[in-house]
Amino acid sequence: MRDSGQMLQVVHTGMVNAGLDVQRIYARLGYDAEKLPLRELRTAHQLQSFFWETVEAVTGDSEIGLHLCPHLPLYRGEVLEYLLFSSRTFGEGVNRALKYLRLISDALNVRLVKDGSSVCINLTSAALSTPVQRHTEICMLYELVRLVGEVTEGRFRPLAVALSCQPRAALAEYEQVFGCPVSFGAGSAQARFDAAVLDYRSPHWDPDLLQLHEEFAAKRLSKIERQDLIERIRAVFSRRLEIEQCELEDVARELQLAPRRLRFELTRAGTSFSQLRTDFRYALARRLLAHSEEPIENIVYLTGFSEPSTFYRAFRRWAGMTPLQYREQRRKPAVSDTQPA
């Protein structure tokens, strides 16, 4: 399960606005903050725990998510936000946008639950094995509350907020941030609104724009699904490549896809099975040569080649040098520009 880089972009901007030592945080994470392509990233959801643990450690703030909320920019979900604005009513817009929630995250579920005169926006995990991290829960629910206010031109504010986590700060702090009563230990994080919000008519409703926005959302989602397919293929390579031949038919069978469908989807993604396999073999060979003591004779078979001569020819074509030359080059100590007097 993966999260969109747009989520990290919101938090990153909040940390900068709050005056946190962003460079130190990213250095601990092993990233260069200035070179990190935040909007293009799709990161493993499990990394959120490491991210927030690092932010807590650097700031010394165990409730950093809550304290970041006032500094977070309003989430601009691009196509999801467009779907909300161009739909006839808020309720229709939310239900339409939720079909494309994967554009934000595979790991989160958002549901509308109407209960008499009120409606709850529930935030839960998509899998029991990966509960929503407390700081993510607080920041996401805060952003959802703000988004409701933005879409309805400030006419609807939360009646109450419930968090699944336990408080680490005074109750007054939570209620000041969310602007309503806050409770804890709920089965899921939720914000409760007057049910009339569902019938709020958007002043920006436009059927023609709505159709364009839905087409764009479907296109974006299709792109993510193709990226996921490529990741699944690479995972199969890592399991099969070193022990047996790995042909398209073998991978298609493991992914429970027809070979023709797999070939078609890869063509739509601008690549091919043979190109993915070649790239994987080359990357694996480089890693083993540079970072292991594995004999080259073993690397031949670990990368799926049946003959050393075939591996040597392929590697020379890839790297412009022999495997041994590559290993020696990568392990050669850096020569200082200054010579001893």
C-alpha positions as CSV (number, residue, x, y, z in Angstrom):
1,M,0.0,0.0,0.0
2,R,1.3,3.4,-1.0
3,D,0.6,7.1,-0.2
4,S,0.7,10.0,-2.6
5,G,3.5,12.4,-2.3
6,Q,0.9,15.1,-2.1
7,M,0.2,14.1,1.5
8,L,3.9,14.5,2.3
9,Q,3.9,17.9,0.4
10,V,1.2,19.2,2.8
11,V,3.1,18.0,5.9
12,H,6.4,19.3,4.5
13,T,4.9,22.8,3.9
14,G,3.4,22.7,7.4
15,M,6.8,21.9,8.9
16,V,8.4,24.7,7.0
17,N,5.6,27.2,8.0
18,A,6.0,26.1,11.7
19,G,9.7,26.8,11.5
20,L,10.9,23.2,12.1
21,D,14.4,22.1,11.2
22,V,13.3,20.4,8.0
23,Q,16.9,19.8,6.8
24,R,17.7,18.0,10.1
25,I,14.6,15.9,9.8
26,Y,15.3,14.8,6.3
27,A,18.9,14.1,7.0
28,R,17.8,11.7,9.7
29,L,15.4,10.1,7.2
30,G,18.3,9.8,4.7
31,Y,16.7,12.3,2.2
32,D,17.8,15.6,0.6
33,A,14.8,17.8,1.3
34,E,15.6,20.1,-1.6
35,K,15.9,17.3,-4.2
36,L,13.0,15.2,-3.0
37,P,10.3,15.2,-5.8
38,L,7.5,15.3,-3.3
39,R,4.5,15.5,-5.6
40,E,5.7,12.6,-7.8
41,L,6.4,10.2,-4.9
42,R,4.3,7.2,-4.0
43,T,5.8,5.9,-0.8
44,A,5.2,2.7,1.1
45,H,2.5,3.4,3.8
46,Q,4.7,1.6,6.4
47,L,7.2,4.4,6.1
48,Q,4.8,6.8,7.8
49,S,5.6,5.4,11.2
50,F,9.4,5.9,10.7
51,F,8.7,9.4,9.3
52,W,6.7,10.5,12.3
53,E,9.0,8.9,14.8
54,T,11.8,10.9,13.3
55,V,9.9,14.1,13.4
56,E,9.0,13.5,17.1
57,A,12.6,12.7,17.9
58,V,14.0,15.9,16.2
59,T,11.3,18.2,17.6
60,G,10.9,16.5,21.0
61,D,7.1,16.9,20.5
62,S,5.0,13.8,21.1
63,E,1.9,15.5,19.7
64,I,3.6,17.1,16.7
65,G,0.7,16.3,14.3
66,L,-1.8,18.4,16.4
67,H,0.7,21.3,16.7
68,L,1.4,21.2,12.9
69,C,-2.3,21.5,12.0
70,P,-2.6,25.3,12.2
71,H,0.4,25.6,9.9
72,L,-0.8,23.1,7.2
73,P,-1.8,24.5,3.8
74,L,-5.3,23.6,2.6
75,Y,-5.0,20.3,0.8
76,R,-5.4,20.9,-2.9
77,G,-6.3,17.4,-4.1
78,E,-6.4,18.6,-7.7
79,V,-8.8,16.4,-9.5
80,L,-10.6,15.2,-6.3
81,E,-11.2,18.8,-5.3
82,Y,-12.4,19.6,-8.8
83,L,-14.9,16.7,-8.6
84,L,-16.2,18.2,-5.3
85,F,-16.7,21.7,-6.8
86,S,-18.1,20.7,-10.1
87,S,-20.7,18.2,-8.7
88,R,-24.3,19.3,-8.1
89,T,-24.3,18.8,-4.3
90,F,-21.6,18.2,-1.7
91,G,-22.9,14.7,-1.0
92,E,-22.7,13.7,-4.7
93,G,-19.2,15.3,-4.9
94,V,-17.9,13.3,-2.0
95,N,-19.3,10.0,-3.2
96,R,-17.8,10.7,-6.6
97,A,-14.4,11.7,-5.2
98,L,-14.2,8.7,-3.0
99,K,-14.1,6.4,-6.0
100,Y,-10.6,7.9,-6.7
101,L,-9.3,7.9,-3.2
102,R,-6.3,5.8,-4.3
103,L,-5.0,9.0,-5.9
104,I,-4.2,10.1,-2.3
105,S,-3.6,6.7,-0.6
106,D,-4.1,3.0,-0.9
107,A,-4.0,2.6,2.8
108,L,-6.8,4.9,3.9
109,N,-10.6,4.6,3.7
110,V,-13.0,7.6,4.0
111,R,-16.7,7.0,4.3
112,L,-19.9,9.1,4.7
113,V,-22.3,7.7,7.3
114,K,-25.6,9.5,7.8
115,D,-27.2,9.2,11.2
116,G,-30.5,11.0,11.6
117,S,-29.9,14.8,11.5
118,S,-26.1,14.4,11.2
119,V,-23.5,12.9,9.0
120,C,-20.1,11.5,9.9
121,I,-17.0,11.6,7.7
122,N,-15.1,8.5,8.9
123,L,-11.4,8.0,8.4
124,T,-10.1,4.4,8.8
125,S,-7.3,2.1,7.6
126,A,-7.8,0.1,4.5
127,A,-6.1,-2.9,6.3
128,L,-6.3,-4.1,9.9
129,S,-2.6,-4.8,9.8
130,T,-1.8,-1.2,9.2
131,P,-3.7,1.1,11.6
132,V,-3.7,4.8,10.8
133,Q,-0.7,6.5,12.5
134,R,-1.9,9.0,15.1
135,H,-0.3,12.1,13.6
136,T,-1.6,11.1,10.1
137,E,-5.0,10.7,11.6
138,I,-5.0,14.1,13.3
139,C,-3.6,15.9,10.2
140,M,-5.9,14.1,7.7
141,L,-9.0,14.7,9.8
142,Y,-8.1,18.4,10.2
143,E,-7.6,18.7,6.4
144,L,-11.0,17.0,5.8
145,V,-12.7,19.4,8.2
146,R,-11.1,22.4,6.4
147,L,-12.0,21.0,3.0
148,V,-15.6,20.8,4.0
149,G,-15.5,24.4,5.0
150,E,-13.8,25.5,1.8
151,V,-16.2,23.6,-0.5
152,T,-19.3,24.9,1.3
153,E,-17.9,28.5,1.5
154,G,-17.6,28.3,5.3
155,R,-21.3,27.4,5.9
156,F,-20.6,24.1,7.6
157,R,-18.3,23.5,10.5
158,P,-17.9,20.3,12.5
159,L,-20.4,19.6,15.3
160,A,-17.9,17.2,17.0
161,V,-14.7,15.3,16.3
162,A,-13.7,11.9,17.6
163,L,-10.1,10.5,17.4
164,S,-9.2,6.9,17.8
165,C,-6.0,7.8,19.6
166,Q,-5.6,9.0,23.2
167,P,-4.7,12.6,24.0
168,R,-1.1,13.7,24.6
169,A,-2.0,17.3,25.2
170,A,-4.7,19.3,27.0
171,L,-8.2,18.9,25.7
172,A,-8.5,22.6,25.1
173,E,-5.7,22.4,22.5
174,Y,-7.6,19.8,20.4
175,E,-10.8,21.8,20.6
176,Q,-9.1,25.0,19.6
177,V,-7.5,23.3,16.6
178,F,-10.7,21.6,15.4
179,G,-13.1,24.3,16.5
180,C,-15.5,21.9,18.2
181,P,-15.8,19.3,21.0
182,V,-13.2,16.5,20.7
183,S,-13.4,13.0,22.2
184,F,-10.9,10.2,22.1
185,G,-10.7,6.4,21.9
186,A,-13.3,6.1,19.2
187,G,-13.4,3.1,16.9
188,S,-12.4,5.3,14.0
189,A,-11.5,8.9,13.5
190,Q,-14.6,10.9,12.5
191,A,-15.9,14.4,12.1
192,R,-19.7,15.0,12.5
193,F,-21.6,17.6,10.5
194,D,-25.2,18.7,10.1
195,A,-26.7,16.3,7.5
196,A,-27.8,19.4,5.5
197,V,-24.2,19.6,4.3
198,L,-25.0,16.7,1.9
199,D,-27.6,18.8,0.1
200,Y,-25.4,21.9,-0.2
201,R,-25.5,23.0,-3.8
202,S,-22.2,23.9,-5.3
203,P,-22.2,27.3,-7.0
204,H,-19.6,25.8,-9.4
205,W,-21.7,22.9,-10.6
206,D,-21.1,22.3,-14.3
207,P,-22.0,19.0,-15.9
208,D,-19.5,19.5,-18.8
209,L,-16.6,20.3,-16.4
210,L,-17.7,17.4,-14.2
211,Q,-17.4,15.0,-17.1
212,L,-13.9,16.3,-17.9
213,H,-12.9,16.0,-14.3
214,E,-14.1,12.4,-14.1
215,E,-12.3,11.5,-17.3
216,F,-9.1,13.0,-15.9
217,A,-9.5,11.2,-12.6
218,A,-10.0,7.9,-14.3
219,K,-6.9,8.5,-16.4
220,R,-4.8,9.3,-13.3
221,L,-6.1,6.3,-11.5
222,S,-5.3,4.1,-14.6
223,K,-1.7,5.4,-14.6
224,I,-1.3,4.4,-10.9
225,E,-2.7,1.0,-11.5
226,R,-0.1,0.5,-14.3
227,Q,2.6,1.6,-12.0
228,D,1.4,-0.9,-9.4
229,L,1.4,-3.6,-12.0
230,I,5.1,-2.8,-12.8
231,E,5.9,-3.0,-9.0
232,R,4.2,-6.4,-8.8
233,I,6.2,-7.7,-11.8
234,R,9.4,-6.6,-10.1
235,A,8.4,-8.4,-7.0
236,V,7.9,-11.6,-9.0
237,F,11.3,-11.1,-10.6
238,S,12.9,-10.8,-7.1
239,R,11.3,-14.2,-6.1
240,R,11.9,-16.1,-9.3
241,L,14.8,-14.7,-11.3
242,E,17.6,-16.5,-9.5
243,I,16.1,-19.9,-9.4
244,E,14.4,-20.4,-12.8
245,Q,13.7,-18.8,-16.2
246,C,11.3,-15.9,-15.8
247,E,9.2,-15.5,-19.0
248,L,6.1,-13.4,-19.5
249,E,3.8,-16.4,-19.3
250,D,5.3,-17.4,-16.0
251,V,4.8,-13.9,-14.5
252,A,1.3,-13.6,-16.0
253,R,0.3,-16.9,-14.4
254,E,1.6,-15.7,-11.0
255,L,-0.3,-12.4,-11.3
256,Q,-3.4,-14.2,-12.5
257,L,-3.5,-12.3,-15.7
258,A,-3.8,-13.5,-19.3
259,P,-0.4,-13.0,-21.1
260,R,-2.1,-11.0,-23.8
261,R,-3.5,-8.6,-21.1
262,L,-0.2,-8.3,-19.3
263,R,1.5,-7.4,-22.6
264,F,-1.2,-4.9,-23.4
265,E,-1.0,-3.1,-20.0
266,L,2.8,-2.8,-20.2
267,T,2.5,-1.3,-23.7
268,R,0.0,1.3,-22.3
269,A,2.6,2.0,-19.6
270,G,5.2,2.7,-22.3
271,T,7.4,-0.3,-21.6
272,S,7.6,-4.0,-22.2
273,F,8.2,-7.2,-20.3
274,S,11.7,-7.7,-21.8
275,Q,12.6,-4.1,-20.9
276,L,11.5,-4.5,-17.3
277,R,13.4,-7.8,-17.0
278,T,16.5,-6.3,-18.5
279,D,16.4,-3.3,-16.2
280,F,15.9,-5.5,-13.2
281,R,18.8,-7.8,-14.1
282,Y,21.1,-4.8,-14.7
283,A,20.1,-3.2,-11.4
284,L,20.6,-6.4,-9.5
285,A,23.9,-7.1,-11.1
286,R,25.2,-3.6,-10.2
287,R,24.0,-4.0,-6.6
288,L,25.7,-7.4,-6.2
289,L,28.9,-6.3,-7.8
290,A,29.2,-3.1,-5.8
291,H,27.9,-4.2,-2.4
292,S,28.5,-7.9,-2.0
293,E,31.4,-10.4,-2.0
294,E,29.4,-12.7,-4.2
295,P,31.6,-14.3,-6.9
296,I,30.8,-13.2,-10.4
297,E,30.2,-16.8,-11.3
298,N,27.3,-16.8,-8.8
299,I,26.0,-13.4,-9.9
300,V,25.6,-14.9,-13.4
301,Y,22.9,-17.2,-12.1
302,L,21.5,-14.9,-9.5
303,T,20.5,-12.5,-12.3
304,G,18.8,-15.2,-14.4
305,F,21.5,-15.9,-17.0
306,S,22.2,-19.5,-17.9
307,E,25.7,-19.0,-19.2
308,P,28.6,-16.7,-18.0
309,S,29.4,-15.6,-21.6
310,T,25.8,-14.4,-22.1
311,F,26.0,-12.4,-18.8
312,Y,29.4,-10.9,-19.7
313,R,28.2,-9.7,-23.1
314,A,25.0,-8.3,-21.7
315,F,26.8,-6.4,-18.9
316,R,29.4,-4.9,-21.3
317,R,26.5,-3.7,-23.4
318,W,24.8,-2.2,-20.4
319,A,27.7,-0.6,-18.6
320,G,30.4,-0.3,-21.3
321,M,32.8,-2.4,-19.2
322,T,33.2,-5.9,-17.8
323,P,31.6,-6.9,-14.5
324,L,35.1,-7.1,-12.9
325,Q,36.0,-3.6,-14.1
326,Y,32.7,-2.3,-12.7
327,R,33.4,-3.9,-9.3
328,E,36.9,-2.5,-9.1
329,Q,35.7,0.9,-10.2
330,R,33.0,1.0,-7.5
331,R,35.3,-0.1,-4.8
332,K,38.3,2.1,-5.7
333,P,38.9,4.6,-2.9
334,A,38.3,8.2,-3.8
335,V,41.5,10.1,-4.7
336,S,42.0,13.4,-2.9
337,D,42.3,16.4,-5.1
338,T,45.1,17.7,-2.8
339,Q,48.5,16.0,-2.9
340,P,50.8,15.9,0.2
341,A,53.6,18.4,0.1
